[in-house]
Amino acid sequence: MKATLLIIALCCACPALLQGAARPRVRIDTSYGPFVVELEPDLAPVTVANFLRYVHEGYYTDTIFHRVIAGFMVQGGGMLKDLTEKPAHEPIVNEAQAAFQGGSRNVRGAIAMARTDNPDSATSQFFINVADNPSLDPGGASGAAGYCAFGRVVSGQAVLDQIEKVHTVWFHGIPNVPEYPVRIKRAEQLAEE
């Protein structure tokens, strides 16, 4: 019931987020340069609406990629450079199974929602796969729920390849934190062509 109400609230509060946008594109400007992701609202409508809500609110401005694991993924979108977590909206339902059945996979360049061990805990944080990670798909090593891949990088993969190679350290008991912050300067939805 809670998930259904969230879907209704997202669609009512942000109807323009999905209207007429078969595959919305979002440009994410980082301290290493920009990259563009193309989203899949047909496969993960709640996840895409949630991500675009944060984009339109300017939420990602001055957040960081706080977790970088070479050969795996780069994660960001919820923490500031001192590793304080920004307040986020309520978690969304995990659409990984439906997206997977529609053909979406955690492959190199796929954007997916980060979450805790609770499958329905994703809020603002996302990650970009820098390698094929079938263990993150539903039924993989991550458990039956999987991580919802809801789009892919269509431009700027080289930027993510650079970020993947940054030196990481333990910071306040947290592993894989870039020694020097990798900042998300801003994220914006691109106009349709």
N, C-alpha and C positions, 0 to 999 in steps of 0.2 A: 504494500500500500504506500509506504514512504517513497519507494522508487517511482511509483506511478505519479505521485504528487510532484516529485522533483521534475520528471519529464514534462508534465503539464506546466509547471512553473517556468522552466527554462524556455519552453516554446512560446508561452504567453508573454514572458518578460522580454524576450529577445527574438521576436518573430523574424526580424530582418536578418538575423544571423544565418538562416538557412534558405530564405526565400530566393529563388532564382539563381542560387549558387550551386550548380551541379557539383563542382569540386572547388571549393574556396581555396585560395592560396594565401599564405601568411609569410611575410618576410620577417626574419628575426635578425636584428643587427647585434653583433657581438663585438667585443674588444679585439677579436681576431678577424672580423669581417662579417658579411651577411651570408645567410643561406635562406632558401625558400622551401617551404613544405606545402604540398598539395594534400588536402584533407578528403576523407571519404564519408560524407554524411549519409550515404545510402547504406553503408555497412555498420556505422556506429553513430547514429544521430544524436544521442544524448551526450556522448563523449565529444563530438565535434562542436555541438552547441555550447557545452561547458568550456572547452578550450577557447572558442571565439568570444565567449563572455569575458573571460580574463583578458584576452587581447584587446577588446573594445574598451575595457575599463582602464587600460594602461597598467595593469597589475604587474606585468613582467619587467617593466622598466626598472633598471638598477638591481635586478636579482642576478644571481650568478649560476654558473654550472658548478655545483658544489661537490659532485661525485663524478670522477672520471676514471674509468678502468679500461686500459688499453686492450684491444682485441675483444671488447665486450660492448660498452656503451658510455655515453656522456649524459648526465642527468642534471636538470636544473629546473628553474621556474618557481621556486618557493622560498628561497633563502636569500638573505642579504649577505654582504661580504664578511660580516662578523659571525656568520652562521646562525643568526637569529631567524626564526621562521616567521614569514609574513602570515597574518591572519587570512584564512581562506574561507570560501563558501562551504556549504554542506557537501559531504562526499556524494559521489554519483554511483550508480549501478555499474557493475563491470560488464561491458558488452563484448568481451574477448571471444566468447564462444560464437556469437552471431557473426562477428567480424571475420573470425577464422573460417566459418562455414561459407562466407561470402568470398573467401580467397585472400584475406589480409593475413600477413605473416610477420613475425619479428625477424626480418631479414635486414641486411646492410642497408641503411638509409631510411628504415621505417621509423616513424615517430610513434611512441606508445605512452600510455599513462603509467606513471609510477604510483605505487600504493604500498601499504603495509601488508602484513600477513592476512589481513581481512580483505577478501576479494573486492568488496564494495566500499573501499576506503579512499579511492583516488579523489583528489581535489584539483590542485593547480600544477603539481609537479609532473614533468614529462621527461622522457629520455629519447635519445636517438641511438638506434642500434648502429654500431660501427663495424659489425660483423653479423653473419647469419646466426641467430640465436633461437633455434627451434625449441630449446628447453623452456623458453618463455611463452610459448604458445599453449593453448588449452591442451591438457593431457601430457604436457612435457614434464621435465624434471621439476619445474616450479609448482607442480600440483595441477589438479584438474582445472582450476579456474583460469589460469594463464593471465597474461598482461595484454590489455587491449591495444593492438596496433591500429591506428586510425588515420594513417596517411603516410606520405613518404617525401623524402627530400628530392626536389626536382632541379635544384640549382644550389651550388655552393658546398657540395660534399667535401671539397678540398679544405674548406674552413673547419669542418668537423674532424677531418683527418689531422689537422694541426692541433686542434683542441685535445684530441685523443692522446697526443704525444707529450702533453705538458707534464712537468715533474709534479708528483703528488706527495703529500705528507699526511701524517696524523695531526689533526688539529682539534684540541679539546676533546680527545678521545674518539674522534671520528676519522676513519681511514679514507684514503683516496680523494682527499681534498687538494685541489690545485694549490701549489705553493704560492702562486700569485693569482689573485682572483681573475677568473674568466667571466667577464661581465656581459649580461644581456642589456644592451643599451635601450632597446625597445623592440616591440613586436607590433606589426600592423597588418591588417588584412588588405590585400592588394585588390584594386579595382578589376572587374572582369574585363577581359579583352574582347 
